[in-house]
Amino acid sequence: MPEHFNYIFMKFINFIFILILMTLPIIAVRYDVLTLHNNIPEQSLTEWTEEIFLAITAGSFLFIGFTDTKHHHGLILISAFFFCMLIRELDSFFDNAVFHGFWVYPAIITALYYSTQQRENTLNTLYLFVKDKNFPILCIGLAIIFVFSRLFGMDVFWHQVMGSDFQRIVKNIAEETTELLGYTIIIYAAVNYIFSFNNKKSII
């Protein structure tokens, strides 16, 4: 009976943590719009939060890869995928520092290098990765970023909604809030992968 109570209590604490985590996108966007009075440009709290979340996500899988040598290469490949996303988010930095569109080259090199390393080991790791209970959560976050936020933030949609009263800031708020929500879900899944893979190691 005490075990059941402890389990329920920990799940409730986890739920409270998720509720708090879900407020972060709203806090970041509100600070940009209401305090800084900006249009959520590339250099904004919202964008910086997205980049920090991506860095932590990539770092989480990198950490698992270096602590779990059995699945090292597969986890490094997964980490490389999120590092590529981070490079894409930093496109304005690379555009200014090097030239427009430069982000593509380090992203491709990173992806190609790690995708050719120990394929059988990588395939086994990817099997464990997609089989994990956190994978659907990660997929939901990616779907929000790649599909929902893009469709929800389309110019044509907001022009149709607001007509002659169209204001880009409204469109930006909708798109950036949902995009940051996706990154928030992803970082939650990534951190939980650390505990999940550690449990697998202890079982093995």
Secondary structure in CASP SS format (residue, H / E / C, confidence):
PFRMAT SS
TARGET T0000
AUTHOR 0000-0000-0000
METHOD secondary structure of the structure
MODEL  1
M C 1.00
P H 1.00
E H 1.00
H H 1.00
F H 1.00
N H 1.00
Y H 1.00
I H 1.00
F H 1.00
M H 1.00
K H 1.00
F H 1.00
I H 1.00
N H 1.00
F H 1.00
I H 1.00
F H 1.00
I H 1.00
L H 1.00
I H 1.00
L H 1.00
M C 1.00
T C 1.00
L H 1.00
P H 1.00
I H 1.00
I H 1.00
A H 1.00
V H 1.00
R H 1.00
Y H 1.00
D H 1.00
V H 1.00
L H 1.00
T H 1.00
L C 1.00
H C 1.00
N C 1.00
N C 1.00
I C 1.00
P C 1.00
E C 1.00
Q C 1.00
S C 1.00
L H 1.00
T H 1.00
E H 1.00
W H 1.00
T H 1.00
E H 1.00
E H 1.00
I H 1.00
F H 1.00
L H 1.00
A H 1.00
I H 1.00
T H 1.00
A H 1.00
G H 1.00
S H 1.00
F H 1.00
L H 1.00
F H 1.00
I H 1.00
G H 1.00
F H 1.00
T H 1.00
D C 1.00
T H 1.00
K H 1.00
H H 1.00
H H 1.00
H H 1.00
G H 1.00
L H 1.00
I H 1.00
L H 1.00
I H 1.00
S H 1.00
A H 1.00
F H 1.00
F H 1.00
F H 1.00
C H 1.00
M H 1.00
L H 1.00
I H 1.00
R H 1.00
E H 1.00
L C 1.00
D H 1.00
S H 1.00
F H 1.00
F H 1.00
D H 1.00
N H 1.00
A H 1.00
V C 1.00
F C 1.00
H C 1.00
G C 1.00
F C 1.00
W C 1.00
V H 1.00
Y H 1.00
P H 1.00
A H 1.00
I H 1.00
I H 1.00
T H 1.00
A H 1.00
L H 1.00
Y H 1.00
Y H 1.00
S H 1.00
T C 1.00
Q C 1.00
Q C 1.00
R H 1.00
E H 1.00
N H 1.00
T H 1.00
L H 1.00
N H 1.00
T H 1.00
L H 1.00
Y H 1.00
L H 1.00
F H 1.00
V H 1.00
K H 1.00
D C 1.00
K C 1.00
N C 1.00
F H 1.00
P H 1.00
I H 1.00
L H 1.00
C H 1.00
I H 1.00
G H 1.00
L H 1.00
A H 1.00
I H 1.00
I H 1.00
F H 1.00
V H 1.00
F H 1.00
S H 1.00
R H 1.00
L H 1.00
F H 1.00
G C 1.00
M C 1.00
D H 1.00
V H 1.00
F H 1.00
W H 1.00
H H 1.00
Q H 1.00
V H 1.00
M H 1.00
G H 1.00
S H 1.00
D H 1.00
F C 1.00
Q C 1.00
R H 1.00
I H 1.00
V H 1.00
K H 1.00
N H 1.00
I H 1.00
A H 1.00
E H 1.00
E H 1.00
T H 1.00
T H 1.00
E H 1.00
L H 1.00
L H 1.00
G H 1.00
Y H 1.00
T H 1.00
I H 1.00
I H 1.00
I H 1.00
Y H 1.00
A H 1.00
A H 1.00
V H 1.00
N H 1.00
Y H 1.00
I H 1.00
F H 1.00
S H 1.00
F H 1.00
N H 1.00
N H 1.00
K H 1.00
K H 1.00
S H 1.00
I H 1.00
I C 1.00
END
